[in-house]
Amino acid sequence: MSATTAAARRVDDLAAWSFVTGLVGLLVFNVILGPLAVILGARALTRGTTRRGRATFGVALGVADLVLFASLAAADSTAFWHLS
């Protein structure tokens, strides 16, 4: 595997991990996984991934994680949330 192919694969992996962490963050640890999804997706997009849709969707899911956390924490009036 050439260095260019390996670098392109790592950038594509960033896009995939952004999507996965954003999706999992909707269920658990959204205050941690949300920003992680945004960071990974942004890095993949700036490095020129071939999976632009997956990276963009990962960023969108990361933002949704943070919005979900903020709304559930505000409804509970604490910095933590849980389903009763």
C-alpha positions in Angstrom: 0.0 0.0 0.0 1.5 3.3 -1.0 1.7 6.3 1.4 -0.9 8.2 -0.6 -3.4 5.4 -0.4 -2.8 4.9 3.3 -3.2 8.7 4.0 -6.5 8.7 2.0 -7.7 5.7 3.9 -7.0 7.4 7.2 -8.9 10.5 6.2 -11.8 8.3 5.0 -11.7 6.5 8.4 -12.0 9.9 10.1 -15.3 10.4 8.2 -16.6 7.0 9.1 -15.7 7.5 12.8 -17.3 10.9 12.8 -20.6 9.2 11.6 -20.3 6.4 14.1 -19.6 8.6 17.1 -22.4 11.0 16.2 -24.8 8.1 15.9 -23.9 6.5 19.1 -23.8 9.9 20.8 -27.6 10.2 20.3 -28.0 7.3 22.7 -25.1 7.6 25.3 -22.4 10.0 26.3 -23.7 12.7 24.0 -21.7 15.5 25.8 -18.5 13.6 24.9 -19.3 11.9 21.6 -21.0 15.0 20.1 -18.0 17.3 20.1 -15.8 14.3 19.0 -18.0 13.7 16.0 -17.9 17.4 15.1 -14.1 17.4 15.4 -13.5 14.2 13.4 -15.9 15.3 10.7 -14.4 18.7 10.3 -10.9 17.2 10.1 -12.0 14.8 7.5 -13.6 17.5 5.4 -10.6 19.8 5.6 -8.3 17.0 4.6 -10.3 16.2 1.5 -12.1 12.9 2.3 -13.8 11.1 -0.5 -16.7 10.4 1.9 -17.9 13.9 2.2 -21.5 12.9 2.8 -20.5 10.7 5.7 -18.3 13.4 7.3 -21.0 16.0 6.8 -23.6 13.8 8.4 -21.2 13.0 11.2 -20.9 16.7 11.9 -24.7 17.1 11.8 -25.2 14.2 14.2 -22.6 15.7 16.5 -24.4 19.0 16.6 -27.7 17.1 17.2 -26.0 15.3 20.1 -25.2 18.6 21.7 -28.7 20.0 21.1 -30.2 16.9 22.6 -28.0 17.2 25.6 -28.8 20.8 26.1 -32.6 20.3 25.8 -32.7 17.3 28.1 -30.5 19.0 30.7 -32.6 22.2 30.5 -35.8 20.2 31.0 -34.3 18.5 34.0 -32.6 21.7 35.3 -29.3 20.0 35.9 -26.1 19.4 34.0 -27.0 15.7 33.8 -30.0 14.0 32.2 -31.6 10.6 32.5 -34.7 8.9 31.3 -37.1 8.2 34.1 
